[in-house]
Amino acid sequence: MDEREFGRSGQRASVIGLGTWQLGADWGDVDDREALAVLEAAAESGVTFFDTADVYGDGRSEQTIAAFLRARPDLDVLVATKMGRRAEQLPENYVLDNFRTWNDRSRRNLGVDRIDLVQLHCPPTPVYSTDEVFDALDTLVQEERIARYGVSVETCAEALTAIARPGVTSVQIILNPFRMKPLLEVVPAARAAGVGIIARVPLASGLLSGRYTKDTVFAADDHRTYNRHGEAFDQGETFSGVDFASGVEAAAEFAALAPEGFTPAQLALRWIIGQPGVTSVIPGARSPEQARANAAAAELPELSGAALAAVRDLYDRRIKDQVESRW
């Protein structure tokens, strides 16, 4: 699979990575054997970028990745984790002592002395404008606890603030055919600055797979049940902030746009990696088959101008007014 470079760091990631929130929690049950099989299928399909976080399953996702990579020392995989959501979401908690504590735990979970890439995990907005926060992150690099750092953001304004920081390697942001606002300013600014863009929630929590109906029921411990209105964390993380009922209707229209040989999910992924400035997209997978199908999108042909225009038209007609003013 093709790899792209995070310009400022020289680190490289497969254009389609693997998001591992599903392997930890909040998406229903995934047993350990199935989780390892998902990682194996992704790696065998050419994926060289795994994204995790210290709160996914309270460390289970990090530990699962560590167990998998111990068994496969032949693999060269860039592992990115996140920190900051284990504490109350107050700007004053984003200090060096806490960073060291959180980092120590993730290094133990991952079984490494130095983590490839650590991202602030959607912290309070003032954190992005605090010099001391980035001084502390620079200290973690100097202490060789982490190789590089980046940020995961909720809003385009947060992303632009982070891109202006010289030590930021990457910005992780929701980007998909139902969340196009980052294309206006964020992606061009990151490209000009040499900052990588990691596109998350690429299938709008599964909506863009075209598999759901208005009657679909998710497990009680699935965030698509308990966070539809932002009850537990930012609403934009669930279905990209799109109302489920209207999103199902729009997703059916999106599925009809898939060219021959594409699934709707592959259309979404191919659309994302076709955007200039995107480094990697990180779909999750709950089964090996899904991991392989996601990775296969990288080998599909570029979308035609007509297909791109049709995706844009759908967004403008059905989705834009729901999401652009909020994120």
Sequence and secondary structure as in RCSB ss.txt:
>XXXX:A:sequence
MDEREFGRSGQRASVIGLGTWQLGADWGDVDDREALAVLEAAAESGVTFFDTADVYGDGRSEQTIAAFLRARPDL
DVLVATKMGRRAEQLPENYVLDNFRTWNDRSRRNLGVDRIDLVQLHCPPTPVYSTDEVFDALDTLVQEERIARYG
VSVETCAEALTAIARPGVTSVQIILNPFRMKPLLEVVPAARAAGVGIIARVPLASGLLSGRYTKDTVFAADDHRT
YNRHGEAFDQGETFSGVDFASGVEAAAEFAALAPEGFTPAQLALRWIIGQPGVTSVIPGARSPEQARANAAAAEL
PELSGAALAAVRDLYDRRIKDQVESRW
>XXXX:A:secstr
  EEE TTT  EEESB EE STTTSSBS   HHHHHHHHHHHHHTT  EEE  TTGGGGHHHHHHHHHHHH TT 
  EEEEEESTTS S GGG SHHHHHHHHHHHHHHHT SSEEEEEEES  GGGGG HHHHHHHHHHHHTTSEEEEE
EE SSHHHHHHHHTSTTEEEEEEE BTTB GGGTTHHHHHHHHT EEEEESTTTTTGGGT   TT    TTBHHH
H TTSSSS GGGSGGG  HHHHHHHHHHHHTT  TT  HHHHHHHHHHTSTT  EE  B SSHHHHHHHHHGGGS
    HHHHHHHHHHIIIIIHHHHTTT 
